[in-house]
Amino acid sequence: VSDSENELDSVITNAVIIDYTGIYKADIGIKNGKIFGIGKAGNKDTQDGVCDKLIVGTNTEVIAGEGLIVTAGGIDTHIHYISPTQIPTALYSGVTTMIGGGTGPAAGTSATTCTPGSWHMREMIRATQHYAMNFGFFGKGNSSNENALSKQIESGALGL
């Protein structure tokens, strides 16, 4: 198959998948950075049982999934962003999304899960961009000043 428009960008082959539907072995097709389909991937011209949308072609990167388990990542919604060393620990335990607040090893970070002010918000977002983790930051919402709250949201706060 050489129809690059219909072929996958990447495929994870023979992965053990654990999700809400059960435990099974399959291929995972990826297109435009997102899971496009799960099933049997391959070349329909030479293989039987290939799913219509899981076409592997010359432009497809094949990633061996043998011996690996693929499962949805966990979401931790109560993070005090104290140190970057929290990130590997979270990933090793299956957490792929961290939501909370803070500015590093400061007393305010230990006491609360919010990131104060626009500058801190922008810096925390910038500081986490290179990590293989999804992040969400809460702004400091204890204000009657609507402008101050709006600025935090505009700076990237997930919520207040």
TAQUIDA-V673596 format. One record per residue. N is the residue number from 1. BURIAL is b if it has 16 or more other ideal C-beta (glycine too) atoms within 10 Angstrom, else e. Layout:
n:N burial:BURIAL
n:N burial:BURIAL
//
This chain:
n:1 burial:b
n:2 burial:e
n:3 burial:e
n:4 burial:e
n:5 burial:e
n:6 burial:e
n:7 burial:b
n:8 burial:b
n:9 burial:e
n:10 burial:b
n:11 burial:b
n:12 burial:b
n:13 burial:b
n:14 burial:e
n:15 burial:b
n:16 burial:e
n:17 burial:b
n:18 burial:e
n:19 burial:e
n:20 burial:e
n:21 burial:e
n:22 burial:e
n:23 burial:e
n:24 burial:e
n:25 burial:e
n:26 burial:b
n:27 burial:b
n:28 burial:b
n:29 burial:b
n:30 burial:b
n:31 burial:b
n:32 burial:e
n:33 burial:e
n:34 burial:e
n:35 burial:e
n:36 burial:b
n:37 burial:b
n:38 burial:b
n:39 burial:e
n:40 burial:e
n:41 burial:b
n:42 burial:b
n:43 burial:e
n:44 burial:e
n:45 burial:e
n:46 burial:e
n:47 burial:e
n:48 burial:e
n:49 burial:e
n:50 burial:b
n:51 burial:b
n:52 burial:e
n:53 burial:e
n:54 burial:b
n:55 burial:b
n:56 burial:b
n:57 burial:e
n:58 burial:e
n:59 burial:e
n:60 burial:b
n:61 burial:e
n:62 burial:e
n:63 burial:e
n:64 burial:e
n:65 burial:b
n:66 burial:e
n:67 burial:e
n:68 burial:e
n:69 burial:e
n:70 burial:e
n:71 burial:e
n:72 burial:e
n:73 burial:e
n:74 burial:e
n:75 burial:e
n:76 burial:e
n:77 burial:e
n:78 burial:e
n:79 burial:b
n:80 burial:b
n:81 burial:b
n:82 burial:e
n:83 burial:e
n:84 burial:e
n:85 burial:e
n:86 burial:b
n:87 burial:b
n:88 burial:e
n:89 burial:e
n:90 burial:b
n:91 burial:e
n:92 burial:e
n:93 burial:e
n:94 burial:e
n:95 burial:b
n:96 burial:e
n:97 burial:e
n:98 burial:b
n:99 burial:b
n:100 burial:b
n:101 burial:b
n:102 burial:b
n:103 burial:b
n:104 burial:e
n:105 burial:e
n:106 burial:e
n:107 burial:e
n:108 burial:b
n:109 burial:b
n:110 burial:e
n:111 burial:e
n:112 burial:b
n:113 burial:b
n:114 burial:b
n:115 burial:b
n:116 burial:b
n:117 burial:b
n:118 burial:b
n:119 burial:e
n:120 burial:b
n:121 burial:b
n:122 burial:e
n:123 burial:e
n:124 burial:b
n:125 burial:b
n:126 burial:e
n:127 burial:e
n:128 burial:b
n:129 burial:e
n:130 burial:e
n:131 burial:e
n:132 burial:e
n:133 burial:b
n:134 burial:e
n:135 burial:b
n:136 burial:b
n:137 burial:b
n:138 burial:b
n:139 burial:b
n:140 burial:b
n:141 burial:e
n:142 burial:e
n:143 burial:e
n:144 burial:e
n:145 burial:e
n:146 burial:e
n:147 burial:e
n:148 burial:e
n:149 burial:b
n:150 burial:e
n:151 burial:b
n:152 burial:b
n:153 burial:e
n:154 burial:e
n:155 burial:b
n:156 burial:b
n:157 burial:b
n:158 burial:e
n:159 burial:e
n:160 burial:e
//
